[in-house]
């Protein structure tokens, strides 16, 4: 075979091998971003296979050179295929990394769209969606469902006395405390201002009252903020209103209204207390 053709075939192999080498970079970045598990192990196996293919490319190229007098059109076809294989591996690696990054960005956007920026709790949009879903499930399967509304006592006074920065710290730390007390199955959201809503699926009114009392007691004993310059301890109390679905309370609107009314009575009767709706 003509020396020019030999050089051409070897060049194809080298370029293909370089594409394989370059494909390892996005795959390595992908492996670093993936959590431990079977998927990560499979990408590691693929990277080892690519290394093996790179060695095979050079072995094949060495044999081409040794057998240069006996080469035919078939060897050119094989060299082109190997080049395309290297390009394919590189493109797949790039697409896999880009897809992973895009999925991660979408997940972040989805999380931010349902999360309150200050407290880290779910936001009102998420609450409105979930309360509708939970009411529907409760009615369909005849399961108990209870809503707890929590409000910080004298929150305006805290803002007026210490400033909104301390007020924000109170809400942030209070939200963390609520998440520590509630169960994994409970849905906690910032309902508005200093109000927090807790949806408790498959929970009776009596069980929700025990949870609310435990929460009220823990808040009362916990320092939720400290004033910077003076290091003055800021403690708060909370009032809570509770209502469950019942033959009278049959939809989301009634559940919210009666929970809010129970919260109003907790404020009216002196704050720092739990009031359960009679309905």
Secondary structure as the mmCIF struct_conf table of DSSP 4:
data_model
#
loop_
_struct_conf.conf_type_id
_struct_conf.id
_struct_conf.beg_label_comp_id
_struct_conf.beg_label_asym_id
_struct_conf.beg_label_seq_id
_struct_conf.end_label_comp_id
_struct_conf.end_label_asym_id
_struct_conf.end_label_seq_id
HELX_RH_AL_P HELX_RH_AL_P1 UNK A 3 UNK A 33
BEND BEND1 UNK A 34 UNK A 34
HELX_LH_PP_P HELX_LH_PP_P1 UNK A 35 UNK A 35
BEND BEND2 UNK A 36 UNK A 37
HELX_RH_AL_P HELX_RH_AL_P2 UNK A 38 UNK A 66
TURN_TY1_P TURN_TY1_P1 UNK A 67 UNK A 69
BEND BEND3 UNK A 70 UNK A 70
HELX_RH_AL_P HELX_RH_AL_P3 UNK A 73 UNK A 113
TURN_TY1_P TURN_TY1_P2 UNK A 114 UNK A 114
STRN STRN1 UNK A 115 UNK A 115
TURN_TY1_P TURN_TY1_P3 UNK A 117 UNK A 119
BEND BEND4 UNK A 121 UNK A 121
STRN STRN2 UNK A 122 UNK A 122
HELX_RH_AL_P HELX_RH_AL_P4 UNK A 124 UNK A 141
TURN_TY1_P TURN_TY1_P4 UNK A 142 UNK A 142
STRN STRN3 UNK A 145 UNK A 152
TURN_TY1_P TURN_TY1_P5 UNK A 153 UNK A 154
HELX_RH_AL_P HELX_RH_AL_P5 UNK A 155 UNK A 162
HELX_RH_AL_P HELX_RH_AL_P6 UNK A 164 UNK A 181
BEND BEND5 UNK A 182 UNK A 182
TURN_TY1_P TURN_TY1_P6 UNK A 184 UNK A 185
STRN STRN4 UNK A 187 UNK A 192
TURN_TY1_P TURN_TY1_P7 UNK A 193 UNK A 194
STRN STRN5 UNK A 195 UNK A 201
TURN_TY1_P TURN_TY1_P8 UNK A 202 UNK A 202
HELX_RH_AL_P HELX_RH_AL_P7 UNK A 205 UNK A 220
TURN_TY1_P TURN_TY1_P9 UNK A 221 UNK A 221
BEND BEND6 UNK A 222 UNK A 222
STRN STRN6 UNK A 223 UNK A 226
TURN_TY1_P TURN_TY1_P10 UNK A 228 UNK A 230
STRN STRN7 UNK A 233 UNK A 235
STRN STRN8 UNK A 238 UNK A 244
BEND BEND7 UNK A 247 UNK A 248
BEND BEND8 UNK A 251 UNK A 251
HELX_RH_AL_P HELX_RH_AL_P8 UNK A 252 UNK A 268
TURN_TY1_P TURN_TY1_P11 UNK A 269 UNK A 270
BEND BEND9 UNK A 271 UNK A 273
STRN STRN9 UNK A 274 UNK A 276
#
